[in-house]
Amino acid sequence: MRAISQDVLGRPDVLHVVTRPQPVAGPGEIVVRVHAAGVNPTDWKHRAGLPWMREPVPVLGWDVAGVVERVGSGVTLYEPGDEVFGMLPYPRGGGAYAEYAKAPTRSFARKPANLDHVRAAALPLAALTAHQSLVDTVDVQPGQRVLIHAAAGGVGHLAVQIAKARGAHVIGTASAAKHDFLRELGADELIDYRTTDFAEALDDVDVVLDTLAGEVRTRSLDVLREGGRMISLVSSDPAVDAADARKAAERGVRLQGLLVEADHAGMRAIAELAEQGRLRAHVDATFPLTEAARAHAHGETGRTTGKIVLVVD
């Protein structure tokens, strides 16, 4: 099979096409013929090298949509020919940037019939991140005020929809050019971060979803009501993390960091929302699998709305 690999950590041009044996389904695993693979910021961060990384991930990518090719022993949920989508085990593993990928059966859910493979591949990692933050961790309730930073981004625009499906009052930060897009997704209140200081414009917020860290996270603690919750998806340097934790404790709010996990129940909930038309991924751009380097370069501009997807021919 063809796959995208790299020999060294570095810029997008370290990515190249390689030929590898197709994966073999072990007990409790399935092999999926990949039709599309989602691209996430964590992909290009792994490609460039995270602080703890010394060697590249053999094949990048965690988001997969495709058709079951083979099943291992003990698998009862799927049969060859079933259309599925899901997130490969994260952060270890990877393997979505390939013509075939394998993972434990319960990393996947059945692909909703109303989604093509491209839109299905755009959902798993980002939607699971939003779902595990807003539903599993803070259990957002109707009427709560939820602030989502970078609301038009990959995680952000799905978090807007998930929070809205829970009945929340959704506030998003984004450039003015993206406000109409976010209103269509259900955002109730929007702040142009280029012209307005959200920390001065807001107060009494129940939940903050922090996708940016740094000074944005630090100032976001000031808009939370007493007893409010913040879920942070990114880390600053250890000193900033510790300072923010102290500030949260002093203000009587709770700050937690979240790392997304493969999650069968979460994928089924996401599939249900998608089937109901209450959750959709906006695809900013698609690229052929062989042009993964171009996809990474596009993502690293920081100007995308929604998701990037690789299409496997």
C-alpha positions, 0 to 999 in steps of 0.5 A, a space after each residue: 500500500 501507499 502511505 505518507 511517512 518521514 525520515 526526520 522531524 521538520 517542515 512539511 517537505 519531510 513528508 513523502 510517499 512510501 510503499 509498505 505492507 498492508 496492516 494485519 488485523 489482530 484479535 479485536 482489530 479491523 483493517 479499514 480501506 481508507 477513503 479519506 483521512 482528516 488532518 489536524 493541528 496535532 498532525 503537523 505538530 508531531 511532524 515537526 516534533 513535540 518536546 518529548 519526541 525524538 523520532 517521527 511517527 512512522 505514518 501520521 494521522 488519526 482520523 479515518 473514514 472508509 470501508 472495513 476490509 478485514 476483521 480480526 478474531 473476536 470482532 462482532 461489530 463489523 464485517 467486511 464492506 461496512 462503512 465506518 469512521 473513527 479515530 485511531 488510538 491517540 497519541 500513540 499509533 497513528 497510521 491514517 495517512 495510508 491506503 489501509 489502516 488498522 485499529 481496535 474495533 471500538 475506535 470506530 462507529 458506523 459512518 452515517 449514511 448522510 455523510 460522505 467519506 470526506 465529511 466523515 473523516 473531518 469529524 473524529 478527533 476534533 469532534 471527540 475533543 469537543 464532546 469529551 470536553 463539553 459533555 463528558 467532562 463539564 456536562 454542559 446544561 441548558 442555559 449555561 454560558 459557554 465561551 469557545 475560543 477560535 470558534 471557527 477552527 477545527 475543534 471550535 466550530 464543532 464545539 459550537 454545535 455540540 454546546 448548542 445541541 446541549 441548549 447552551 448560550 454559545 459565545 465564540 471568539 473569531 475574526 469578523 469575517 467568520 461571524 456569519 459562518 458561526 451564526 449559521 452553526 448556532 453561535 449566540 454571541 460573537 466577539 472579534 478578537 482583533 477589535 474587542 477584548 473578550 475579557 472586558 466584554 464578558 463575565 459570568 461565564 460558566 464554561 470556557 473551552 480554551 484552544 489557544 493557551 498562553 495569555 488568552 487562557 490566563 485572561 479567560 479565567 477572569 470571565 468565569 463565574 465562581 465555580 466555573 470550569 475551563 477545559 484547556 486543550 493545549 499546554 503553555 510552558 510549565 511555569 505558565 501552566 502552574 501560574 494559571 492553576 494557582 490563579 484558578 484556585 484563587 478565583 474559585 474556578 476549575 482548570 483542567 487539561 484534556 487529551 482526547 481518547 479513542 472512544 466508541 461511545 463518543 463516536 456513536 454520539 457524534 454519529 447520532 448528532 450527524 445523522 440528525 443534522 445537528 453536527 456537520 464538519 466544514 471542510 476548508 480544503 481537500 488534498 490527494 493523499 500524495 500531497 500531504 505536505 501541501 495540506 500541512 503547509 495550508 494548515 500551518 497558515 492558521 487561516 483555515 475555517 474548519 477542517 482539512 482532509 486528505 482524499 485517498 484515490 
